[in-house]
């Protein structure tokens, strides 16, 4: 009987240690996920500052692989300049599965709303809570403090084949600027830029019908 009691106590202690260690791992993982990411190393190409290792969706969101199938996602600098001020951001809830190109978040500025698409497919495991307190982080620090969510993406390598990366990023951004300037010159000529990036916050300066055209063209919304 005493031997059985000792065995039961041993199993109890082992079980407590196991679940405690798992809880600690989860806590550390969550802390790391919500931590402010390090400033990326930037490269200058064709007049653009491009973060190394980032891949970009045609809807102007980015993804950065962080190991263990985890991928941090956010908004790129072209979109940040185009949007300007953001009053509120509503991100897909944690533990939700999203597909590549599916709505990840909705931005609100005044009475206007705009959807952002996810650059990858997977489960949202964490959301940047700092954006609830300071939505302008999204456009002020698009590659660091303004990240949107952490996604567990088992097929990240496959998803990245559909994204713009490496030496293709700078020409793609230049093409986006050229297309934008061309559309604005045609649809809202008084706001057209004389070369280079358009006016910051242009999306909120143009008429609603022009804004809808720009949203479909550059945010795929």
N, C-alpha and C positions, 0 to 999 in steps of 0.2 A: 504493500500500500504506500509506504514512504517513497519507494522508487517511482511509482506512478505519479505521486504528488510532485516530486522533484522534476520529472519530465514535463508535467503540465506547466509548472512554474517557468521552466526553461523556454517552452514554446510561447508562453505569454510574454516573457521578456523580449524574445526575438521578434514577436509580432509587433510589439510596441515600438521597438527600435526601427523596424522596417518602415512602418507607416510614418514615424517621426522623420526619418531620413527622406522619405518621399515628399513629405510636406515641406521640408527645408529646400529640396531641389526645386519644387514648384515655386516657392517664394523667391528663390534666387533668380529663376528663369523669368518670373513676372517683373522683378525689379530691373533686370537687365533689359527686358523688352521696353519698359517705360522710361528707361534712362535716356537722357539727352544724347543723341548720337554724336560721334566725333565729327569735327569739320572735315569735309572731304578734300582730298588733294585736287586742285583745279588745274586744268590745262586750257590754254588760250589757243583758239583756232578760228580763223575767219572772223575775228572780232568778238567771239563768244567765249565766256568762261564756262567750261564743261567739266563736271565732276567725274573723276576717273572711276571706272567700274560700274557706272550706272547705265541702265538700259531704258529706252523711252518708248512709250506707246504712242501711236499716231494721234491719240486724243490728249496728248501733252501731260501725261502722268508718267512717273518714273518708278523703277524698282531697283533695289540693291540687295543682292544675296548676302545673308548674314550667317550662313552655316546651319546645319541641322534642318534643312528644308525651310528655314525661316527667311522671309523676304520683307524688307521695309519698303513702303510705297509712299509716294507724295506727288506734288505738283511741280512741273518744271518752271524754269525762270521765264521762258517766253510767255507762258500762261499767267504767271505771277504778274508780269508787267502789264499784260493785257487786262487783267482783272482789277488791279488796284486794291481798293478797300473791300474788306469782307466783314459783314456784321455778325454772321453766324454760320456754323458748319455742322451739318447733321450727317454723321458717319454710320454706315451699316453696323449693326450691333455685333459685339464679339460672339464667337461661336457660330456665326452665319457663314454658309458656303457661298462664294461668289465665283462667277465665271470671268474669264478674260474678256474685257470689253463690256462687262455688265456694270450697272451703276454702283459705285463705291460710296459716294458722298454727294450731298446737295449743299451748295453754297447759297447764302442769301445776302443780298446787299439792298437795303431799302425794301421795296416790294418786289424785287426781281430775284428769281431763283435760277440756278444753273447746276446741272448734274456733271459730276466727274466720273469717268469710267476706271475700272481696275485694270492695271497693266498685266495682271497674272490671275490664275485660277487657284483657289484654295480656301482655307478657313481663316476668317479674321480672328486672331488670337489676342490682339491688344489694340486699343485705340489711343491716340495721343490726347490725353486729358487737358494738356496745356492749351489746346485750341479752343476749348470751351471758355476758358478764362481770357484768352487773348487771340481771337480769330485771325488778326492781322499777321500773326506769326507765319501763317500759311504763305503769304506773299512776301513778307519781310525776310524770312529765312527759309526759302523753299527746300533747300537741300540739307537743313540741319534741324533747328527747333520747330520748323513747320511741317515735319513729316506727318502723315495722316494715320497710317495703321501698320500693324505687323501682321503678315499673312503667312500661314503655314502652307507652302505650295509644293506638294510632292512632285509635280510635273514642271517645276520651274525651268529646267534645262530645255524642255520642249517649248514652253511658253515663250522663252527668250528668242526663239527662232523667228517669232512674229514681231519682234521689237527692233527698234533702231539702236545700234550700239557701235562702239569703237569709232573708226574713222568716218563712219557714215553720219554721225550725229551733227557735226558742224554743217555739212551741206544741207542736211534736212532742216536744221534750224534756219539757215539762210533762205531756203526755199519757202519756209513758213512765213518769214518776214516779207519776202517779195510778194507772195500771194496776198498777205494781209494788206500791205500797202496798196496793191492793185485794187483789191475789193473796196477799200476805204476811199480811194481816189474816185472810184466809179459811183459808190453808193452814198458817201458823205464827204465830198471834196473839200469842204472847209476844215475838216479834221485830218486831212492827209498829211503824212510826215514827208519832209524833204530828204528822203533817204534815211537809212538806219532804222532803229526801233521806233515804233509808233509812240504816241503820247501815252504815258502811264495811265492806267485806268480807262483806257479807250472804250471798253465795253459799257461803261456807265455814261459815256458822253454822246454816244450815237443814239438815233431813234430806235424804238423797240423793234421795228421790222428789220433794221440793219443788224441789231444785236442778235436777233434770232438766226439770221444768215451766218453771222460769225460763229455762233455757238455750234451750229451744225457743221460748219467747215472745219473748225479747229478743235472743238471739244467732242465732236461726234455725238452731241446731245440732241 
